[in-house]
Amino acid sequence: MVTRLHLDEVRDSEGVALRGTPEPGPRQIPEAQFRRFEGYMAEIFAAFGMEVASPATADTPRRFVRALFDATQGYDGDPKLLTTFDAECVAASDCGLSQVIEGPIRFYALCEHHALPFHGRAFVAYLPDERIIGISKLTRLVRLFARRFTVQERVGQQIASALDAAVAPRGVAVYLEAHHLCTEMRGVREDATLTRTTVWRGAYDADPALRAEFLAACGLPR
């Protein structure tokens, strides 16, 4: 059986819906407001040294603003995440400890501290109980929360919370690894570091062997 979930069932600590549309609808920014933003960016770029009147850069402020809008599409939600299905097993005991693991899922986000990108790979796993979600929806789930101004730790927690709420599995695991341009392009300028974060829920939190199996599937040491 297919189930359609309600948008207001799950909200994060800030009251933002975790599935589907996180606001009443997609962001609506009038064209006049976009043009005003482009004017601000042209002024900033010029002050920082860009020649904004050249054939190559005359359209850069517009492209920058539109690219930033596209990179934050996670705020628009994803209605395709609203559908779940009955699990293949008749009862929870029939499922055993069969993990559903998806990854690597490439993601790109914007650090909310400097508005610089961080990007990397995500692995998401869960132990089904009575409900399952389409495999492609796990990729959509990662990108729903990554395409925002955020931090890596929050992305992992939001993915786990949304998946937990959507299908009520017996356990959820999320592993993220990312390069952060805010440390590679500025500050310490360290270009060889990789930030790793994990989230364990339910059976994964209680069972070290299950965590080790998941990490091995991610290509990491157990």
C-alpha positions in Angstrom: 0.0 0.0 0.0 1.2 3.5 -0.8 0.9 6.1 1.9 0.9 9.9 1.4 2.4 11.7 4.3 1.2 15.0 5.7 3.6 18.0 5.4 3.1 19.0 9.0 4.0 15.7 10.6 7.7 16.4 11.3 9.5 19.7 12.0 13.0 20.4 13.0 14.2 22.4 16.0 13.5 25.6 14.1 9.9 24.6 13.2 10.8 24.0 9.6 9.0 21.0 8.0 11.4 18.2 7.3 9.7 16.7 4.3 7.9 18.0 1.4 7.5 21.8 1.3 9.4 23.4 4.2 7.4 26.6 3.7 3.9 27.3 2.4 5.3 27.0 -1.2 8.3 27.5 -3.4 10.2 30.8 -2.8 8.7 33.7 -4.8 11.1 36.5 -5.4 9.9 39.3 -7.7 12.0 40.1 -10.7 12.4 43.7 -9.5 13.9 42.3 -6.2 16.3 40.1 -8.2 17.5 43.1 -10.2 18.0 45.1 -7.0 20.2 42.2 -5.6 22.2 42.2 -8.8 22.9 45.9 -8.4 24.1 45.3 -4.8 26.4 42.5 -6.1 27.8 44.7 -8.9 28.7 47.4 -6.3 30.4 44.8 -4.1 32.3 43.2 -7.0 33.5 46.5 -8.2 34.7 47.6 -4.7 36.6 44.3 -4.4 38.4 44.9 -7.7 36.4 43.3 -10.4 36.0 45.2 -13.7 32.2 44.8 -13.9 31.8 46.7 -17.2 33.8 44.3 -19.4 32.0 41.9 -21.9 33.0 39.0 -19.7 31.8 40.3 -16.4 28.9 42.6 -17.3 26.4 39.8 -16.6 28.3 38.3 -13.6 26.2 39.9 -10.9 23.0 38.5 -12.4 24.6 35.1 -12.9 25.9 35.1 -9.3 22.5 35.9 -7.8 20.7 33.3 -9.9 23.3 30.7 -9.1 23.0 31.4 -5.4 19.2 31.0 -5.7 19.6 27.7 -7.5 22.1 26.4 -4.9 19.6 27.0 -2.1 16.7 25.1 -3.7 16.4 23.0 -0.5 14.2 25.7 1.0 11.6 25.0 -1.7 11.1 21.5 -0.5 10.5 18.3 -2.5 7.0 17.0 -2.8 8.3 13.7 -4.3 9.4 12.8 -0.8 5.9 12.4 0.4 5.3 8.8 -0.6 6.2 5.6 1.3 5.3 1.9 0.7 4.6 -1.2 2.7 7.7 -3.1 3.5 8.4 -6.4 1.7 8.3 -8.4 4.9 5.0 -9.3 6.6 6.2 -8.6 10.1 9.1 -6.8 11.6 10.6 -10.1 12.7 10.7 -11.3 9.0 13.0 -8.5 8.0 15.9 -9.6 10.2 18.6 -6.9 10.2 18.7 -6.3 6.5 20.1 -2.8 5.9 19.1 -0.5 3.1 22.2 1.5 2.3 22.5 4.2 -0.4 25.7 6.0 -1.3 27.9 7.6 -2.2 25.5 10.5 -2.7 27.2 13.7 -3.9 26.0 16.8 -2.2 26.8 20.5 -2.3 25.9 23.0 0.4 26.7 26.6 1.6 28.2 27.1 5.0 26.0 29.5 6.9 29.0 31.1 8.6 30.7 32.4 5.4 28.3 31.5 2.6 31.1 29.5 1.0 30.5 26.0 -0.4 31.2 22.7 1.3 30.8 19.5 -0.7 31.3 15.8 -0.4 29.6 12.4 -0.2 26.8 11.0 2.0 25.8 7.5 2.9 22.4 6.8 4.3 21.1 3.6 5.8 18.0 2.3 7.6 16.6 -0.9 8.9 13.0 -1.2 7.5 10.1 -2.1 9.8 6.6 -1.7 8.3 7.3 1.0 5.8 10.0 1.7 3.1 10.9 4.6 0.9 12.0 4.6 -2.7 15.8 4.4 -3.1 16.0 7.5 -5.2 14.2 9.4 -2.3 17.3 8.9 -0.1 19.2 11.0 -2.6 16.5 13.5 -2.7 16.5 13.6 1.1 20.2 14.4 1.3 19.9 17.2 -1.3 16.8 18.7 0.3 18.8 19.6 3.4 22.2 20.1 1.7 20.9 22.8 -0.7 20.6 25.5 2.0 22.7 27.7 4.1 23.7 25.2 6.8 26.4 23.3 8.6 27.4 19.7 8.1 26.4 18.5 11.5 22.8 19.8 11.0 22.5 18.2 7.6 23.2 14.8 9.0 20.7 15.2 11.9 18.0 16.5 9.6 18.4 13.6 7.2 18.2 11.1 10.0 15.1 12.8 11.6 13.2 13.0 8.4 13.9 9.4 7.4 13.0 8.3 10.9 9.7 10.2 10.8 8.9 9.1 7.2 9.1 5.3 7.7 9.6 4.7 11.4 12.5 2.3 10.8 14.2 0.3 13.5 17.4 2.3 13.0 19.0 5.0 10.9 22.6 5.7 10.1 24.0 8.8 8.2 27.7 9.3 7.3 28.8 12.6 5.7 32.3 13.6 4.5 33.0 17.0 3.0 35.6 19.5 2.0 34.9 23.0 3.4 36.0 25.9 1.3 35.7 28.2 4.3 38.9 26.5 5.6 40.5 25.8 2.2 40.1 29.3 0.7 40.5 31.4 3.8 41.5 31.2 7.4 44.0 28.3 8.0 43.9 27.5 4.2 44.1 23.8 4.8 43.3 22.0 1.6 43.9 18.4 2.6 41.4 18.0 5.4 38.1 16.1 5.2 35.4 16.7 7.8 33.5 13.5 8.7 30.2 13.3 10.7 28.0 10.4 11.7 24.5 10.1 13.1 23.2 6.9 14.7 19.6 6.3 15.6 17.8 3.2 17.1 19.5 -0.1 16.4 22.6 1.6 15.0 23.1 3.5 18.2 22.8 0.3 20.3 24.7 -2.2 18.1 28.4 -1.7 17.4 28.5 -4.5 14.9 25.7 -2.9 12.9 27.6 0.4 12.8 30.8 -1.4 11.7 28.9 -3.1 8.9 27.6 0.2 7.7 31.0 1.9 7.9 32.5 -0.9 6.0 29.9 -0.4 3.3 31.0 3.3 3.2 34.6 2.1 2.6 35.7 3.2 6.1 37.7 1.3 8.7 35.5 -0.7 11.1 
